[in-house]
């Protein structure tokens, strides 16, 4: 800022507001995040992702009163960046929380929902019901929040697998092994693993 612009900026008032805002933001994330973590950490993206973005929108809007200079278009650049980002993250989070579903149409297996996919029935090597999934090392592309896991993951053994787990502490998983070596594990709230297995078994070539 030039000397004239600095003279029209209430830096003391701004710094006071800045300190109070970030103190409140840090405390509110801590005291809202801890209960969510212990009671159901699936909702942590709401506390750690969406809430801070909403708070920064409020911060930027309220902080404008300390700047009495004539506004330029760059003063609104924050809104141009943060609002689309907020909508994208909110949309992705909501879609991620939705249950996955699987169905068969015209010899095509379709797994709906975020990070879903479809492939021909003849690409399936075998299907089975298993009691556990491989130990996960990291997520490569997808969503992982508490028990909710969707998308591509790497196992401790270096295997690349795909998960559609939208239910807490499932007793079993549907494993789909494809001819190309990829394995898909599914456990959803909407359809029992045994029912998905039955539907696929009936559709597979004898």
Secondary structure, 3 states (H helix, E strand, C coil): CCHHHHHCECHHHHHHHHHHHHHHHHHHHHHHHHHHHHHHHHHHHHHHHHHHHHHHHHHHHHHHHHECCCCCHHHHHHHHHHHHHHHHHHHHHHHHHCCCEEEEECCEEEEECCCCEEEEHHHEEEEEEECCCCCEEEEEEEEEECCEEEEEEEECCCCEEEEEECCCCCCCEEEEEECCCCEEEEECCCCCHHHHHHHHHHHCCC
